[in-house]
Amino acid sequence: MKSRTARPARRETMGGLAKGLDVIRAFNRDAAALTLSEVAARARLPAATARRCLLTLAELGYVMQVGRTFLLRPKVLELGAAYLDSMNIEALTKTYLEDLASQTGDSAALAVLDGGEIVYLARASVRTLVRLEAHVGSRFPAYPTSMGRVLLAGLGPERLARYFEETTFEPFTDRTVTDPAKLKKLIGECRRAGYAAVEDELAYGVVALAVPVHDHTGRVVAALNSSSHSRKITKAKLVRERLSMLQQISTQISAQLQRVPGLALSAQV
């Protein structure tokens, strides 16, 4: 993905808070322990600024220092938990996703779009995919995923055009669609058909089918999917056997969105 474009500072915003969040986002699965210089480089901050942020986060309990390296502490989970609690996602989807996973013998998930990525809000599974294991909070690029294409199909023309302007499309496998023209066509087909299915695009062996979840106005606010292993089921069979099931559950979840106003409102941002 291309780096975020710097936005003009507003008079009432806190630059220090934004920098602190950039420092937290510098850490991930492949960079769990970072030196000060590495944090500064990944967060695109001067070393002195990154150091102040790290020391503040350490004092608050979000970061710990071991020798020359820094690591996130479990307290960071409270930030994500606050979002999930405010949305009451677990109560909303627990039964639906668990039932879907039980009926299919595979995985079911609910995700939203955040920038150019999808973020898992809830997930249920009775089977572990060998090549790709997602969990609540997992983030993946939108373009090679079924849920991502459903969510992109729900964007207005201006937001979708901006997505294509700001995104670098890189292959994850030799089957990943990276040509912008082909992706636009697939997204258009998804918008017309009401679903998206992918196979071996994000990771080999992963096949998934997704449908949109709507709010009371018809706006796409989330995506629901069922995923499996391509050795177990083909993409065509996945659509044939599970599309109506997914659409029914999506309708049920959509009907419950009045209990989760924050999710509907967040889709407008």
Summary of the structure (lengths in Angstrom):
residues: 269
radius of gyration: 19.5
end to end distance: 20.1
largest distance: 56.9
contacts: 828
relative contact order: 0.11
helix: 46%
strand: 21%
